[in-house]
Amino acid sequence: MLVGERPGLSVVDSLGLYLTNEPSSSTTDADRNCISNVHPPDGLSYAAAAETAIALATRAAALGFSGVALKADDPAALRIGAG
């Protein structure tokens, strides 16, 4: 599941994306990945956010989990077959 929001706390045009593999009523924040600070030109670009979301979703589906166990620091490392 991928949910987007516009939190607008300190940056009114910032976006956040939350990705969870197989969410349920027992899903916690630790089971979710967050891609935040999406607001070009000062934050993450839309293209970089999309690349990260696709990489996370692909890897989460292949592994069967998301969240803190699935890091998103380097989208290339998330691709299937990488590490």
Gaussian input, Z-matrix of N, CA and C with variables (Angstrom, degrees):
# hf/3-21g

backbone

0 1
 N
 C     1     B1
 C     2     B2     1     A1
 N     3     B3     2     A2     1     D1
 C     4     B4     3     A3     2     D2
 C     5     B5     4     A4     3     D3
 N     6     B6     5     A5     4     D4
 C     7     B7     6     A6     5     D5
 C     8     B8     7     A7     6     D6
 N     9     B9     8     A8     7     D7
 C    10    B10     9     A9     8     D8
 C    11    B11    10    A10     9     D9
 N    12    B12    11    A11    10    D10
 C    13    B13    12    A12    11    D11
 C    14    B14    13    A13    12    D12
 N    15    B15    14    A14    13    D13
 C    16    B16    15    A15    14    D14
 C    17    B17    16    A16    15    D15
 N    18    B18    17    A17    16    D16
 C    19    B19    18    A18    17    D17
 C    20    B20    19    A19    18    D18
 N    21    B21    20    A20    19    D19
 C    22    B22    21    A21    20    D20
 C    23    B23    22    A22    21    D21
 N    24    B24    23    A23    22    D22
 C    25    B25    24    A24    23    D23
 C    26    B26    25    A25    24    D24
 N    27    B27    26    A26    25    D25
 C    28    B28    27    A27    26    D26
 C    29    B29    28    A28    27    D27
 N    30    B30    29    A29    28    D28
 C    31    B31    30    A30    29    D29
 C    32    B32    31    A31    30    D30
 N    33    B33    32    A32    31    D31
 C    34    B34    33    A33    32    D32
 C    35    B35    34    A34    33    D33
 N    36    B36    35    A35    34    D34
 C    37    B37    36    A36    35    D35
 C    38    B38    37    A37    36    D36
 N    39    B39    38    A38    37    D37
 C    40    B40    39    A39    38    D38
 C    41    B41    40    A40    39    D39
 N    42    B42    41    A41    40    D40
 C    43    B43    42    A42    41    D41
 C    44    B44    43    A43    42    D42
 N    45    B45    44    A44    43    D43
 C    46    B46    45    A45    44    D44
 C    47    B47    46    A46    45    D45
 N    48    B48    47    A47    46    D46
 C    49    B49    48    A48    47    D47
 C    50    B50    49    A49    48    D48
 N    51    B51    50    A50    49    D49
 C    52    B52    51    A51    50    D50
 C    53    B53    52    A52    51    D51
 N    54    B54    53    A53    52    D52
 C    55    B55    54    A54    53    D53
 C    56    B56    55    A55    54    D54
 N    57    B57    56    A56    55    D55
 C    58    B58    57    A57    56    D56
 C    59    B59    58    A58    57    D57
 N    60    B60    59    A59    58    D58
 C    61    B61    60    A60    59    D59
 C    62    B62    61    A61    60    D60
 N    63    B63    62    A62    61    D61
 C    64    B64    63    A63    62    D62
 C    65    B65    64    A64    63    D63
 N    66    B66    65    A65    64    D64
 C    67    B67    66    A66    65    D65
 C    68    B68    67    A67    66    D66
 N    69    B69    68    A68    67    D67
 C    70    B70    69    A69    68    D68
 C    71    B71    70    A70    69    D69
 N    72    B72    71    A71    70    D70
 C    73    B73    72    A72    71    D71
 C    74    B74    73    A73    72    D72
 N    75    B75    74    A74    73    D73
 C    76    B76    75    A75    74    D74
 C    77    B77    76    A76    75    D75
 N    78    B78    77    A77    76    D76
 C    79    B79    78    A78    77    D77
 C    80    B80    79    A79    78    D78
 N    81    B81    80    A80    79    D79
 C    82    B82    81    A81    80    D80
 C    83    B83    82    A82    81    D81
 N    84    B84    83    A83    82    D82
 C    85    B85    84    A84    83    D83
 C    86    B86    85    A85    84    D84
 N    87    B87    86    A86    85    D85
 C    88    B88    87    A87    86    D86
 C    89    B89    88    A88    87    D87
 N    90    B90    89    A89    88    D88
 C    91    B91    90    A90    89    D89
 C    92    B92    91    A91    90    D90
 N    93    B93    92    A92    91    D91
 C    94    B94    93    A93    92    D92
 C    95    B95    94    A94    93    D93
 N    96    B96    95    A95    94    D94
 C    97    B97    96    A96    95    D95
 C    98    B98    97    A97    96    D96
 N    99    B99    98    A98    97    D97
 C   100   B100    99    A99    98    D98
 C   101   B101   100   A100    99    D99
 N   102   B102   101   A101   100   D100
 C   103   B103   102   A102   101   D101
 C   104   B104   103   A103   102   D102
 N   105   B105   104   A104   103   D103
 C   106   B106   105   A105   104   D104
 C   107   B107   106   A106   105   D105
 N   108   B108   107   A107   106   D106
 C   109   B109   108   A108   107   D107
 C   110   B110   109   A109   108   D108
 N   111   B111   110   A110   109   D109
 C   112   B112   111   A111   110   D110
 C   113   B113   112   A112   111   D111
 N   114   B114   113   A113   112   D112
 C   115   B115   114   A114   113   D113
 C   116   B116   115   A115   114   D114
 N   117   B117   116   A116   115   D115
 C   118   B118   117   A117   116   D116
 C   119   B119   118   A118   117   D117
 N   120   B120   119   A119   118   D118
 C   121   B121   120   A120   119   D119
 C   122   B122   121   A121   120   D120
 N   123   B123   122   A122   121   D121
 C   124   B124   123   A123   122   D122
 C   125   B125   124   A124   123   D123
 N   126   B126   125   A125   124   D124
 C   127   B127   126   A126   125   D125
 C   128   B128   127   A127   126   D126
 N   129   B129   128   A128   127   D127
 C   130   B130   129   A129   128   D128
 C   131   B131   130   A130   129   D129
 N   132   B132   131   A131   130   D130
 C   133   B133   132   A132   131   D131
 C   134   B134   133   A133   132   D132
 N   135   B135   134   A134   133   D133
 C   136   B136   135   A135   134   D134
 C   137   B137   136   A136   135   D135
 N   138   B138   137   A137   136   D136
 C   139   B139   138   A138   137   D137
 C   140   B140   139   A139   138   D138
 N   141   B141   140   A140   139   D139
 C   142   B142   141   A141   140   D140
 C   143   B143   142   A142   141   D141
 N   144   B144   143   A143   142   D142
 C   145   B145   144   A144   143   D143
 C   146   B146   145   A145   144   D144
 N   147   B147   146   A146   145   D145
 C   148   B148   147   A147   146   D146
 C   149   B149   148   A148   147   D147
 N   150   B150   149   A149   148   D148
 C   151   B151   150   A150   149   D149
 C   152   B152   151   A151   150   D150
 N   153   B153   152   A152   151   D151
 C   154   B154   153   A153   152   D152
 C   155   B155   154   A154   153   D153
 N   156   B156   155   A155   154   D154
 C   157   B157   156   A156   155   D155
 C   158   B158   157   A157   156   D156
 N   159   B159   158   A158   157   D157
 C   160   B160   159   A159   158   D158
 C   161   B161   160   A160   159   D159
 N   162   B162   161   A161   160   D160
 C   163   B163   162   A162   161   D161
 C   164   B164   163   A163   162   D162
 N   165   B165   164   A164   163   D163
 C   166   B166   165   A165   164   D164
 C   167   B167   166   A166   165   D165
 N   168   B168   167   A167   166   D166
 C   169   B169   168   A168   167   D167
 C   170   B170   169   A169   168   D168
 N   171   B171   170   A170   169   D169
 C   172   B172   171   A171   170   D170
 C   173   B173   172   A172   171   D171
 N   174   B174   173   A173   172   D172
 C   175   B175   174   A174   173   D173
 C   176   B176   175   A175   174   D174
 N   177   B177   176   A176   175   D175
 C   178   B178   177   A177   176   D176
 C   179   B179   178   A178   177   D177
 N   180   B180   179   A179   178   D178
 C   181   B181   180   A180   179   D179
 C   182   B182   181   A181   180   D180
 N   183   B183   182   A182   181   D181
 C   184   B184   183   A183   182   D182
 C   185   B185   184   A184   183   D183
 N   186   B186   185   A185   184   D184
 C   187   B187   186   A186   185   D185
 C   188   B188   187   A187   186   D186
 N   189   B189   188   A188   187   D187
 C   190   B190   189   A189   188   D188
 C   191   B191   190   A190   189   D189
 N   192   B192   191   A191   190   D190
 C   193   B193   192   A192   191   D191
 C   194   B194   193   A193   192   D192
 N   195   B195   194   A194   193   D193
 C   196   B196   195   A195   194   D194
 C   197   B197   196   A196   195   D195
 N   198   B198   197   A197   196   D196
 C   199   B199   198   A198   197   D197
 C   200   B200   199   A199   198   D198
 N   201   B201   200   A200   199   D199
 C   202   B202   201   A201   200   D200
 C   203   B203   202   A202   201   D201
 N   204   B204   203   A203   202   D202
 C   205   B205   204   A204   203   D203
 C   206   B206   205   A205   204   D204
 N   207   B207   206   A206   205   D205
 C   208   B208   207   A207   206   D206
 C   209   B209   208   A208   207   D207
 N   210   B210   209   A209   208   D208
 C   211   B211   210   A210   209   D209
 C   212   B212   211   A211   210   D210
 N   213   B213   212   A212   211   D211
 C   214   B214   213   A213   212   D212
 C   215   B215   214   A214   213   D213
 N   216   B216   215   A215   214   D214
 C   217   B217   216   A216   215   D215
 C   218   B218   217   A217   216   D216
 N   219   B219   218   A218   217   D217
 C   220   B220   219   A219   218   D218
 C   221   B221   220   A220   219   D219
 N   222   B222   221   A221   220   D220
 C   223   B223   222   A222   221   D221
 C   224   B224   223   A223   222   D222
 N   225   B225   224   A224   223   D223
 C   226   B226   225   A225   224   D224
 C   227   B227   226   A226   225   D225
 N   228   B228   227   A227   226   D226
 C   229   B229   228   A228   227   D227
 C   230   B230   229   A229   228   D228
 N   231   B231   230   A230   229   D229
 C   232   B232   231   A231   230   D230
 C   233   B233   232   A232   231   D231
 N   234   B234   233   A233   232   D232
 C   235   B235   234   A234   233   D233
 C   236   B236   235   A235   234   D234
 N   237   B237   236   A236   235   D235
 C   238   B238   237   A237   236   D236
 C   239   B239   238   A238   237   D237
 N   240   B240   239   A239   238   D238
 C   241   B241   240   A240   239   D239
 C   242   B242   241   A241   240   D240
 N   243   B243   242   A242   241   D241
 C   244   B244   243   A243   242   D242
 C   245   B245   244   A244   243   D243
 N   246   B246   245   A245   244   D244
 C   247   B247   246   A246   245   D245
 C   248   B248   247   A247   246   D246

   B1=1.4303
   B2=1.5204
   B3=1.3135
   B4=1.4609
   B5=1.5186
   B6=1.3338
   B7=1.4586
   B8=1.5165
   B9=1.3070
   B10=1.4571
   B11=1.5121
   B12=1.3084
   B13=1.4592
   B14=1.5152
   B15=1.2868
   B16=1.4554
   B17=1.5155
   B18=1.3449
   B19=1.4608
   B20=1.5176
   B21=1.3258
   B22=1.4463
   B23=1.5096
   B24=1.3134
   B25=1.4584
   B26=1.5207
   B27=1.3129
   B28=1.4672
   B29=1.5262
   B30=1.3420
   B31=1.4623
   B32=1.5219
   B33=1.3224
   B34=1.4585
   B35=1.5237
   B36=1.3367
   B37=1.4635
   B38=1.5314
   B39=1.3116
   B40=1.4548
   B41=1.5249
   B42=1.3349
   B43=1.4576
   B44=1.5159
   B45=1.3152
   B46=1.4530
   B47=1.5181
   B48=1.3186
   B49=1.4628
   B50=1.5201
   B51=1.3124
   B52=1.4579
   B53=1.5194
   B54=1.3284
   B55=1.4536
   B56=1.5216
   B57=1.3348
   B58=1.4583
   B59=1.5127
   B60=1.3202
   B61=1.4577
   B62=1.5250
   B63=1.3205
   B64=1.4645
   B65=1.5317
   B66=1.3388
   B67=1.4612
   B68=1.5295
   B69=1.3084
   B70=1.4615
   B71=1.5274
   B72=1.3057
   B73=1.4637
   B74=1.5261
   B75=1.3313
   B76=1.4657
   B77=1.5382
   B78=1.3350
   B79=1.4655
   B80=1.5231
   B81=1.3273
   B82=1.4667
   B83=1.5240
   B84=1.3217
   B85=1.4631
   B86=1.5221
   B87=1.3134
   B88=1.4703
   B89=1.5283
   B90=1.3294
   B91=1.4607
   B92=1.5212
   B93=1.3080
   B94=1.4677
   B95=1.5213
   B96=1.3263
   B97=1.4604
   B98=1.5210
   B99=1.3003
   B100=1.4556
   B101=1.5251
   B102=1.3034
   B103=1.4670
   B104=1.5242
   B105=1.3131
   B106=1.4633
   B107=1.5209
   B108=1.3117
   B109=1.4590
   B110=1.5303
   B111=1.3348
   B112=1.4651
   B113=1.5242
   B114=1.3114
   B115=1.4671
   B116=1.5176
   B117=1.3382
   B118=1.4558
   B119=1.5327
   B120=1.3034
   B121=1.4600
   B122=1.5233
   B123=1.3321
   B124=1.4615
   B125=1.5224
   B126=1.3201
   B127=1.4630
   B128=1.5152
   B129=1.3132
   B130=1.4552
   B131=1.5269
   B132=1.3283
   B133=1.4630
   B134=1.5196
   B135=1.3202
   B136=1.4660
   B137=1.5300
   B138=1.3245
   B139=1.4700
   B140=1.5205
   B141=1.3155
   B142=1.4688
   B143=1.5278
   B144=1.3347
   B145=1.4670
   B146=1.5214
   B147=1.3279
   B148=1.4664
   B149=1.5221
   B150=1.3269
   B151=1.4625
   B152=1.5305
   B153=1.3060
   B154=1.4631
   B155=1.5256
   B156=1.3342
   B157=1.4613
   B158=1.5237
   B159=1.3174
   B160=1.4689
   B161=1.5215
   B162=1.3176
   B163=1.4630
   B164=1.5319
   B165=1.3230
   B166=1.4693
   B167=1.5240
   B168=1.3291
   B169=1.4615
   B170=1.5257
   B171=1.3149
   B172=1.4623
   B173=1.5191
   B174=1.3131
   B175=1.4752
   B176=1.5320
   B177=1.3186
   B178=1.4660
   B179=1.5278
   B180=1.3225
   B181=1.4652
   B182=1.5260
   B183=1.3137
   B184=1.4691
   B185=1.5279
   B186=1.3407
   B187=1.4634
   B188=1.5252
   B189=1.3339
   B190=1.4526
   B191=1.5176
   B192=1.3297
   B193=1.4671
   B194=1.5132
   B195=1.3129
   B196=1.4633
   B197=1.5197
   B198=1.3085
   B199=1.4632
   B200=1.5079
   B201=1.3344
   B202=1.4591
   B203=1.5303
   B204=1.3181
   B205=1.4692
   B206=1.5243
   B207=1.3212
   B208=1.4613
   B209=1.5196
   B210=1.2989
   B211=1.4584
   B212=1.5225
   B213=1.3185
   B214=1.4615
   B215=1.5162
   B216=1.3129
   B217=1.4612
   B218=1.5205
   B219=1.3337
   B220=1.4572
   B221=1.5213
   B222=1.3583
   B223=1.4674
   B224=1.5302
   B225=1.3242
   B226=1.4674
   B227=1.5278
   B228=1.3348
   B229=1.4661
   B230=1.5261
   B231=1.3444
   B232=1.4555
   B233=1.5196
   B234=1.3330
   B235=1.4549
   B236=1.5120
   B237=1.3175
   B238=1.4625
   B239=1.5224
   B240=1.3112
   B241=1.4657
   B242=1.5180
   B243=1.3241
   B244=1.4613
   B245=1.5145
   B246=1.3022
   B247=1.4579
   B248=1.4436
   A1=107.22
   A2=116.13
   A3=121.59
   A4=108.08
   A5=115.56
   A6=121.39
   A7=107.69
   A8=116.68
   A9=121.22
   A10=110.18
   A11=115.31
   A12=120.00
   A13=109.38
   A14=114.81
   A15=121.44
   A16=106.59
   A17=115.96
   A18=119.03
   A19=114.27
   A20=117.96
   A21=121.60
   A22=115.93
   A23=117.46
   A24=119.28
   A25=110.82
   A26=117.68
   A27=119.51
   A28=112.09
   A29=116.53
   A30=121.61
   A31=106.78
   A32=117.58
   A33=120.87
   A34=114.49
   A35=118.73
   A36=119.85
   A37=112.42
   A38=118.15
   A39=123.03
   A40=110.39
   A41=115.75
   A42=122.38
   A43=110.01
   A44=116.46
   A45=122.20
   A46=109.05
   A47=117.39
   A48=122.99
   A49=108.04
   A50=116.55
   A51=121.59
   A52=108.64
   A53=116.57
   A54=122.22
   A55=109.32
   A56=115.79
   A57=121.32
   A58=109.14
   A59=116.51
   A60=120.93
   A61=108.86
   A62=116.72
   A63=123.63
   A64=112.99
   A65=117.27
   A66=120.17
   A67=111.86
   A68=115.03
   A69=121.62
   A70=108.37
   A71=116.59
   A72=120.05
   A73=112.07
   A74=117.47
   A75=120.44
   A76=112.49
   A77=117.66
   A78=121.44
   A79=110.14
   A80=116.17
   A81=121.20
   A82=109.51
   A83=116.36
   A84=120.56
   A85=111.27
   A86=117.51
   A87=121.44
   A88=111.82
   A89=117.72
   A90=122.43
   A91=112.21
   A92=116.81
   A93=121.78
   A94=110.58
   A95=115.07
   A96=120.66
   A97=107.40
   A98=116.14
   A99=121.29
   A100=109.57
   A101=115.34
   A102=121.99
   A103=104.10
   A104=116.55
   A105=119.85
   A106=111.08
   A107=114.32
   A108=122.44
   A109=111.73
   A110=116.68
   A111=121.34
   A112=107.23
   A113=116.06
   A114=121.76
   A115=109.64
   A116=115.33
   A117=118.62
   A118=110.15
   A119=119.68
   A120=127.39
   A121=113.99
   A122=118.28
   A123=119.96
   A124=114.27
   A125=117.32
   A126=121.34
   A127=110.63
   A128=115.70
   A129=122.62
   A130=109.45
   A131=117.40
   A132=121.06
   A133=110.28
   A134=116.14
   A135=120.40
   A136=110.69
   A137=116.73
   A138=120.57
   A139=111.28
   A140=117.50
   A141=121.09
   A142=110.49
   A143=117.32
   A144=120.37
   A145=110.60
   A146=117.04
   A147=120.94
   A148=110.83
   A149=117.59
   A150=121.17
   A151=110.91
   A152=116.15
   A153=120.39
   A154=110.92
   A155=117.51
   A156=121.23
   A157=111.52
   A158=117.08
   A159=121.13
   A160=110.43
   A161=116.42
   A162=120.34
   A163=111.30
   A164=116.71
   A165=120.71
   A166=111.30
   A167=117.07
   A168=120.97
   A169=111.00
   A170=116.73
   A171=120.88
   A172=110.93
   A173=115.58
   A174=120.52
   A175=110.73
   A176=117.61
   A177=120.85
   A178=110.70
   A179=116.70
   A180=120.17
   A181=110.94
   A182=116.94
   A183=120.90
   A184=111.70
   A185=116.30
   A186=120.35
   A187=113.16
   A188=116.68
   A189=120.21
   A190=114.86
   A191=117.60
   A192=120.40
   A193=110.02
   A194=114.94
   A195=122.39
   A196=106.88
   A197=116.55
   A198=120.59
   A199=113.49
   A200=115.49
   A201=120.73
   A202=112.53
   A203=117.62
   A204=120.45
   A205=111.82
   A206=117.19
   A207=122.44
   A208=108.34
   A209=117.66
   A210=122.38
   A211=111.10
   A212=116.35
   A213=121.75
   A214=112.54
   A215=117.66
   A216=120.15
   A217=112.67
   A218=117.30
   A219=121.70
   A220=108.33
   A221=118.05
   A222=120.39
   A223=113.00
   A224=118.14
   A225=120.29
   A226=110.63
   A227=117.28
   A228=120.74
   A229=111.96
   A230=116.99
   A231=120.98
   A232=112.70
   A233=117.34
   A234=119.56
   A235=111.27
   A236=115.91
   A237=121.10
   A238=108.93
   A239=115.49
   A240=120.79
   A241=112.22
   A242=116.93
   A243=119.78
   A244=108.41
   A245=116.06
   A246=122.41
   A247=113.28
   D1=135.62
   D2=176.54
   D3=-123.15
   D4=124.92
   D5=179.99
   D6=-123.91
   D7=135.71
   D8=176.35
   D9=-112.33
   D10=153.29
   D11=177.45
   D12=-147.15
   D13=161.37
   D14=173.80
   D15=-119.91
   D16=88.46
   D17=-175.05
   D18=-67.08
   D19=-37.42
   D20=176.27
   D21=57.46
   D22=34.86
   D23=-179.57
   D24=-73.90
   D25=-74.22
   D26=-179.18
   D27=-97.60
   D28=-21.05
   D29=178.44
   D30=-127.01
   D31=111.13
   D32=-170.88
   D33=-65.49
   D34=-22.62
   D35=-178.57
   D36=-105.39
   D37=16.65
   D38=179.97
   D39=-79.39
   D40=146.55
   D41=176.87
   D42=-118.79
   D43=153.67
   D44=173.63
   D45=-131.81
   D46=145.45
   D47=177.94
   D48=-124.28
   D49=135.39
   D50=178.24
   D51=-120.63
   D52=127.30
   D53=-179.01
   D54=-119.36
   D55=131.17
   D56=178.65
   D57=-135.16
   D58=129.35
   D59=175.99
   D60=-84.91
   D61=125.53
   D62=177.77
   D63=46.38
   D64=62.59
   D65=-179.12
   D66=-65.27
   D67=151.82
   D68=177.30
   D69=-148.35
   D70=-179.15
   D71=-179.95
   D72=-66.92
   D73=-17.72
   D74=179.41
   D75=-96.77
   D76=3.83
   D77=178.84
   D78=-65.67
   D79=133.46
   D80=177.96
   D81=-110.54
   D82=173.18
   D83=176.82
   D84=-58.92
   D85=-31.53
   D86=-179.72
   D87=-67.59
   D88=-15.53
   D89=179.51
   D90=-91.48
   D91=0.75
   D92=-176.77
   D93=-111.53
   D94=148.95
   D95=169.67
   D96=-106.31
   D97=140.87
   D98=179.39
   D99=-120.88
   D100=130.19
   D101=172.18
   D102=-110.61
   D103=109.05
   D104=-173.25
   D105=-118.68
   D106=175.49
   D107=176.62
   D108=64.42
   D109=36.58
   D110=178.69
   D111=-86.88
   D112=102.02
   D113=177.68
   D114=-168.35
   D115=86.35
   D116=177.80
   D117=-66.92
   D118=150.70
   D119=6.93
   D120=-92.00
   D121=-7.44
   D122=-174.79
   D123=-85.95
   D124=-24.35
   D125=179.30
   D126=-110.38
   D127=-155.39
   D128=179.61
   D129=-68.11
   D130=137.03
   D131=179.23
   D132=-73.51
   D133=159.18
   D134=177.52
   D135=-62.08
   D136=-39.22
   D137=179.51
   D138=-64.04
   D139=-43.51
   D140=179.30
   D141=-66.69
   D142=-39.41
   D143=177.61
   D144=-64.35
   D145=-41.75
   D146=178.77
   D147=-65.13
   D148=-43.52
   D149=178.41
   D150=-60.62
   D151=-43.08
   D152=179.07
   D153=-65.80
   D154=-43.13
   D155=179.55
   D156=-62.56
   D157=-43.52
   D158=178.87
   D159=-64.35
   D160=-44.41
   D161=179.82
   D162=-63.65
   D163=-43.38
   D164=178.51
   D165=-63.80
   D166=-45.79
   D167=-178.39
   D168=-63.99
   D169=-41.16
   D170=179.45
   D171=-64.23
   D172=-47.15
   D173=-178.82
   D174=-68.26
   D175=-40.75
   D176=179.45
   D177=-62.38
   D178=-41.88
   D179=179.31
   D180=-65.29
   D181=-39.31
   D182=-179.06
   D183=-70.04
   D184=-37.50
   D185=-176.14
   D186=-90.94
   D187=-23.65
   D188=179.99
   D189=86.42
   D190=15.28
   D191=177.08
   D192=-152.64
   D193=163.03
   D194=175.51
   D195=-140.42
   D196=-178.96
   D197=176.52
   D198=100.49
   D199=-152.66
   D200=-172.79
   D201=-61.23
   D202=-23.76
   D203=178.72
   D204=-76.46
   D205=-11.63
   D206=-177.86
   D207=-119.07
   D208=97.95
   D209=-175.42
   D210=-81.58
   D211=148.09
   D212=-178.59
   D213=-119.14
   D214=20.66
   D215=-177.20
   D216=-61.42
   D217=-34.59
   D218=-178.37
   D219=-134.03
   D220=102.36
   D221=-177.85
   D222=-54.26
   D223=-32.53
   D224=-179.99
   D225=-64.33
   D226=-33.90
   D227=-179.69
   D228=-72.75
   D229=-16.31
   D230=179.61
   D231=-82.27
   D232=-17.18
   D233=-176.39
   D234=-62.46
   D235=142.95
   D236=179.40
   D237=-57.59
   D238=133.66
   D239=-178.14
   D240=96.20
   D241=-15.49
   D242=177.56
   D243=-89.80
   D244=128.33
   D245=174.61
   D246=39.94

